[in-house]
Amino acid sequence: MRAIIEVLNFLLSLYSFILLCRVLLSWIQVDPFTNPVARFLYNLTEPLLEPIRSILPPVGMMDFSPLVAFVLIIAFQQALSILTAGL
């Protein structure tokens, strides 16, 4: 069980890194339709960000969905950490 939790924690950390890369790419305005790396990152992150965006009201030009996603990932990692401590 502990190994499964460690793998999940690793995958969540990896996904956080991928999400961070997407955020950084949005700052330099890389076109996701012409750049294959940007398209890959968008394809991996959009399934999590789109539902958050549909719930979160828009605030001007700012997209807070990645921030909410980071908070959710951290909360899930903390829950996994508590679960690991109980084993």
Backbone as CSV, one residue per row, in Angstrom:
resi,resn,N_x,N_y,N_z,CA_x,CA_y,CA_z,C_x,C_y,C_z
1,MET,0.831,-1.198,0.000,0.000,0.000,0.000,0.872,1.258,0.000
2,ARG,1.946,1.226,0.790,2.829,2.387,0.879,3.464,2.695,-0.480
3,ALA,3.812,1.666,-1.236,4.421,1.870,-2.555,3.442,2.552,-3.510
4,ILE,2.189,2.174,-3.441,1.164,2.792,-4.293,1.017,4.267,-3.951
5,ILE,1.029,4.571,-2.669,0.897,5.965,-2.231,2.109,6.783,-2.678
6,GLU,3.295,6.193,-2.598,4.498,6.894,-3.048,4.468,7.143,-4.555
7,VAL,3.973,6.179,-5.314,3.850,6.366,-6.765,2.830,7.472,-7.061
8,LEU,1.711,7.460,-6.372,0.706,8.520,-6.557,1.289,9.888,-6.221
9,ASN,2.037,9.951,-5.145,2.655,11.217,-4.750,3.649,11.693,-5.811
10,PHE,4.429,10.769,-6.359,5.361,11.115,-7.424,4.617,11.623,-8.659
11,LEU,3.551,10.937,-9.035,2.778,11.352,-10.211,2.137,12.722,-10.008
12,LEU,1.687,12.992,-8.805,1.127,14.311,-8.513,2.200,15.396,-8.592
13,SER,3.394,15.096,-8.117,4.501,16.050,-8.222,4.875,16.283,-9.684
14,LEU,4.899,15.227,-10.456,5.195,15.346,-11.881,4.126,16.188,-12.589
15,TYR,2.872,15.951,-12.246,1.785,16.719,-12.854,1.875,18.194,-12.454
16,SER,2.292,18.468,-11.221,2.491,19.856,-10.791,3.552,20.531,-11.640
17,PHE,4.622,19.801,-11.928,5.680,20.344,-12.770,5.165,20.625,-14.185
18,ILE,4.386,19.714,-14.726,3.804,19.904,-16.057,2.877,21.110,-16.065
19,LEU,2.097,21.254,-15.014,1.201,22.398,-14.891,1.993,23.698,-14.803
20,LEU,3.082,23.684,-14.063,3.935,24.869,-13.969,4.516,25.226,-15.331
21,CYS,4.941,24.238,-16.088,5.459,24.487,-17.436,4.392,25.129,-18.315
22,ARG,3.166,24.675,-18.184,2.087,25.268,-18.983,1.869,26.726,-18.594
23,VAL,1.893,27.006,-17.306,1.711,28.387,-16.847,2.835,29.266,-17.394
24,LEU,4.063,28.784,-17.316,5.189,29.570,-17.824,5.080,29.798,-19.326
25,LEU,4.615,28.787,-20.060,4.424,28.962,-21.504,3.349,29.995,-21.813
26,SER,2.342,30.072,-20.966,1.290,31.060,-21.209,1.815,32.476,-21.001
27,TRP,2.828,32.636,-20.161,3.401,33.965,-19.950,4.181,34.444,-21.162
28,ILE,4.796,33.522,-21.895,5.541,33.929,-23.087,4.694,33.772,-24.350
29,GLN,3.463,33.419,-24.168,2.460,33.337,-25.234,2.898,32.464,-26.408
30,VAL,3.156,31.213,-26.100,3.456,30.229,-27.137,2.134,29.708,-27.679
31,ASP,2.025,29.637,-28.987,0.790,29.174,-29.609,0.662,27.658,-29.471
32,PRO,-0.347,27.188,-28.727,-0.488,25.742,-28.529,-0.911,24.987,-29.785
33,PHE,-1.346,25.696,-30.808,-1.791,25.021,-32.021,-0.638,24.759,-32.986
34,THR,0.438,25.536,-32.874,1.565,25.342,-33.788,2.784,24.733,-33.098
35,ASN,2.864,24.824,-31.793,4.011,24.300,-31.061,3.656,22.946,-30.458
36,PRO,4.359,21.886,-30.819,4.003,20.545,-30.328,4.205,20.375,-28.818
37,VAL,5.198,21.046,-28.255,5.416,20.945,-26.804,4.263,21.614,-26.065
38,ALA,3.868,22.782,-26.519,2.745,23.482,-25.899,1.461,22.664,-26.052
39,ARG,1.252,22.074,-27.208,0.062,21.251,-27.435,0.044,20.064,-26.472
40,PHE,1.203,19.422,-26.278,1.324,18.302,-25.355,0.962,18.737,-23.930
41,LEU,1.512,19.865,-23.507,1.229,20.357,-22.158,-0.247,20.723,-22.000
42,TYR,-0.823,21.350,-23.003,-2.246,21.701,-22.949,-3.105,20.450,-22.904
43,ASN,-2.756,19.442,-23.684,-3.534,18.204,-23.685,-3.494,17.497,-22.337
44,LEU,-2.361,17.595,-21.643,-2.245,16.952,-20.330,-2.955,17.733,-19.221
45,THR,-2.968,19.044,-19.321,-3.487,19.854,-18.216,-4.936,20.300,-18.393
46,GLU,-5.399,20.387,-19.598,-6.756,20.890,-19.842,-7.854,20.042,-19.192
47,PRO,-7.722,18.702,-19.117,-8.779,17.930,-18.447,-8.978,18.302,-16.973
48,LEU,-7.955,18.828,-16.318,-8.115,19.288,-14.940,-8.543,20.751,-14.882
49,LEU,-7.992,21.570,-15.759,-8.257,23.007,-15.690,-9.640,23.393,-16.206
50,GLU,-10.140,22.721,-17.205,-11.438,23.080,-17.794,-12.588,22.989,-16.789
51,PRO,-12.709,21.914,-16.009,-13.800,21.880,-15.019,-13.649,22.959,-13.942
52,ILE,-12.414,23.266,-13.578,-12.200,24.331,-12.596,-12.627,25.664,-13.187
53,ARG,-12.268,25.910,-14.442,-12.652,27.148,-15.122,-14.157,27.290,-15.248
54,SER,-14.857,26.173,-15.405,-16.315,26.246,-15.555,-16.995,26.620,-14.236
55,ILE,-16.335,26.345,-13.111,-16.893,26.684,-11.797,-16.435,28.065,-11.345
56,LEU,-15.181,28.377,-11.607,-14.568,29.623,-11.161,-15.021,30.777,-12.042
57,PRO,-15.523,31.859,-11.439,-15.917,32.998,-12.280,-14.683,33.696,-12.848
58,PRO,-14.765,34.202,-14.065,-13.612,34.893,-14.653,-13.326,36.201,-13.907
59,VAL,-12.035,36.492,-13.768,-11.611,37.718,-13.096,-10.735,38.489,-14.070
60,GLY,-11.351,39.331,-14.879,-10.601,40.096,-15.869,-9.876,39.184,-16.833
61,MET,-8.588,39.461,-17.011,-7.768,38.667,-17.923,-7.009,37.557,-17.195
62,MET,-7.238,37.406,-15.904,-6.507,36.422,-15.106,-7.239,35.082,-15.084
63,ASP,-6.474,34.017,-15.249,-7.007,32.667,-15.154,-6.456,32.042,-13.877
64,PHE,-7.324,31.892,-12.891,-6.897,31.356,-11.606,-7.049,29.833,-11.517
65,SER,-7.465,29.186,-12.590,-7.648,27.738,-12.547,-6.346,26.980,-12.249
66,PRO,-5.178,27.392,-12.768,-3.955,26.671,-12.381,-3.658,26.792,-10.880
67,LEU,-3.936,27.957,-10.307,-3.716,28.137,-8.878,-4.605,27.199,-8.061
68,VAL,-5.866,27.093,-8.452,-6.784,26.179,-7.775,-6.319,24.736,-7.957
69,ALA,-5.832,24.411,-9.149,-5.326,23.055,-9.411,-4.127,22.740,-8.520
70,PHE,-3.217,23.714,-8.370,-2.070,23.498,-7.472,-2.533,23.258,-6.036
71,VAL,-3.509,24.019,-5.589,-4.025,23.851,-4.222,-4.651,22.470,-4.064
72,LEU,-5.406,22.035,-5.047,-6.019,20.705,-4.990,-4.967,19.598,-4.968
73,ILE,-3.935,19.745,-5.771,-2.869,18.744,-5.804,-2.152,18.686,-4.464
74,ILE,-1.849,19.852,-3.902,-1.171,19.892,-2.598,-2.053,19.277,-1.526
75,ALA,-3.350,19.570,-1.555,-4.265,19.001,-0.566,-4.316,17.476,-0.691
76,PHE,-4.334,16.984,-1.916,-4.355,15.539,-2.123,-3.049,14.903,-1.653
77,GLN,-1.924,15.581,-1.905,-0.642,15.058,-1.430,-0.594,15.045,0.100
78,GLN,-1.161,16.052,0.721,-1.207,16.076,2.186,-2.069,14.938,2.719
79,ALA,-3.187,14.687,2.047,-4.053,13.575,2.459,-3.305,12.246,2.311
80,LEU,-2.541,12.096,1.247,-1.744,10.881,1.061,-0.674,10.761,2.142
81,SER,-0.095,11.886,2.527,0.914,11.885,3.578,0.311,11.435,4.916
82,ILE,-0.879,11.930,5.216,-1.568,11.515,6.449,-1.901,10.035,6.392
83,LEU,-2.338,9.579,5.235,-2.655,8.167,5.068,-1.409,7.302,5.246
84,THR,-0.286,7.760,4.724,0.980,7.029,4.862,1.408,6.958,6.317
85,ALA,1.214,8.043,7.063,1.607,8.071,8.471,0.791,7.081,9.287
86,GLY,-0.432,6.814,8.842,-1.302,5.881,9.552,-0.980,4.422,9.273
87,LEU,-0.159,4.150,8.280,0.183,2.760,7.941,1.303,2.225,8.796
